[in-house]
Amino acid sequence: MTGKSAAKSLAHPAVSNLESHLGFWLRFVSNHVSGEFKRLVEANGVSVSEWVALRLLYTAGEATATELMDALGMTKGAVSKIITRLQDKGLVSRAAVDADRRAQQIVLSSTGRKLVPQLARLADANDTAFFGHLDPALRAQLTSALQDIARIHQLKQLPVE
């Protein structure tokens, strides 16, 4: 190796290609899947974070702002804004839990309860559009592998954006 090529080698060490990283492909696909879902739910008047809150309330029946804050992994202020937007859209209502009125129970309105299954169908269709071509066994393996990664790294915060 000549002096010039050795110097060049030190100045520009070999680096792996972006495409050689599993993380690149996860992010690449995730951005497209999430972006399309975002477009679909926003066309129905809600943001992805509002959808996640609605979906949690649909299963739980009701929740306090603190419970939503814990489930969404968001700050009190961010959750309060989501609840206010959902209330302004007529999708949830708030009721005081106790006499001091600081704790509030959040409940889906009848409009919110009707909207959740519609949005869930969009989520299902989006999933099918991106992953429906996969053999069911491979799809199950991919899901299991990603769930295993989440478990090992103790990933708890729900994706809301």
C-alpha positions, 0 to 999 in steps of 0.5 A: 500500500502506498503512502497516499492509499494508506492515508486515504484509507485512514481518512475514509474508513470502510463503512457498511451500506445503509441497506445492509442494516435490518434497522434501516429496513424496519424504519423504511417499511415502518415509515411507509406503513405508518405514513399511509395509516396516518393519511387514512385516519386523518382523512377521518378527522383524527390523528394517530395519537387520537386513534390510539387513545380512542382504541384504548378507551374502546377496550377499557370502557373508561380511563382517567387521564393518568391511565391514558398518560401511562398507556400512551407514554406521554406527558400530562399536558400532551394527553390533556390536549388529546382529550380536549381535541377528542372532546371538541370533536364529540368523541369523548366526554369527561366526568369528575371522579371525586369531589375535588374534580382534579381526577377525571374519567374519560369515556367514549361518546356514542359517536366515538364508540361508532368511529373506532370499528371504522378506524380499526377496519382502516388499520386492518386494511393498511396491514393487509395492503403492506403485509398481506402478500406474506405467507401466513407462517412468515407473517406470524414469524415476523410478528413473533420476532418483533414482539420478542425484540420489544420484550427483550428491550422492555419496549412499552411506549405505544407508537402514537406518531 
